[in-house]
Amino acid sequence: MEERERIRRAVSWLREADGLLVTAGAGMGVDSGLPDYRGAEGFWRAYPPLKQHRLTFQDMANPRAMALHPRLCWGFYGHRLDLYRRTLPHAGFDILRRWAAAMPRGLAVFTSNVDGQFQAAGFDEAVIAECHGSIHVLQCSEVCHDGLWSAAQVQPIVDETTCELVSPLPRCPVCGALARPNILMFGDYDWIALRTEQQETRLQAWLSTVERPVVVEIGAGKAIPTVRLFSEHNGPRIIRINPRDFGIAPNHGIGLARGAVDGLSVLDRAMRE
C-alpha cells in the first residue's frame, strides 16, 4: 500500500474515532531535542565520561549501580532530570491535543517515557499512564515505606567531566537512606509501582468508555516492545509513526516511516484538506 493510501486511511480513522489513545516511546522526544540512547554508541555520545568506563544505559539504569556508585548514578539521573525540565515539547503534542478536542471521549496516553513531556505540553495528569514511572517522582531506595514524593526540590549539579553529582545526594525523608527516581530499572525488584498502577487503572476505565478508538503510536521501538504490544492490544486502528521500525501487520493498522513532528504534521495537513 502506498503512503498516500495509508495516510488517507489514517485520516478516515481519526475522523471517525470517538477517542484518541496516544502511545509513545523514546522517539516521541527526539524532535524536542531529547536523546533516545539508541545503542551503546548513542548513549556514549550523550554521556562521554561513561564511555571511558564502558558503562551502558543498561548498566546505569540499574538499582545495583545506584547502590554501588550513588554519585555517578545520580549524576546520570540528575543530568536527565535537568535536561527534561529545560526541554520544550515539540509541536506534535499540540496536534494531538487538537485532534482529541474534536472527539467525544477526548484522549488518553500510555507511554514508556519517564521525561514528563506530556505534562509539560499541557496534557492532564489524570489521562497519562507512565508504564516505567517518572523521573520527576522519588522513592526510598531501601523501600522503608511505599510513599512517593516530588523531585521538585532536587536541584542537581553535575560535573560533566566525570558525570558525577556534586550537589547533595537526595535522601528519603523518613529514614535518611538514598532516594532514587521512581523509575522501573533493569533487574529492579524495589520499584514502587503504586502510582503507575493507579494511572493504568484510570486508563482502562477510560478505554471502557470508548467505542471507536484510534491509536496513534509514536516512536516506540522493538527492543523493549511494551508500548507496541499495548498499541496492538487496543487496535486494530493503529497509526504507527516511526522512522525505522514502522512495520505493522495490515490487520493491525498502518505504518508511516516518519519522525514524530513530520508524521503528525503530514496527517494534520491531510485532516484539513
Secondary structure, DSSP 4 states (H G I P E B T S, - for coil): --HHHHHHHHHHHHHH-SEEEEEE-GGGGGGGT-----HHHHHHHH-HHHHHTT--HHHHSSHHHHHH-HHHHHHHHHHHHHHHHHPPPPTHHHHHHHHHHTSTT-EEEEE---S-HHHHTT--GGGEEETTEEEEEEEETT-SS---EESTT----EETTTTEE-SPPPB-TTT-PBEEEEE--TT-S----HHHHHHHHHHHHHHTT-SSEEEEEES--SSSTHHHHHHHHT-SSEEEE-SS-----TTTEEEE-S-HHHHHHHHHHHHH-
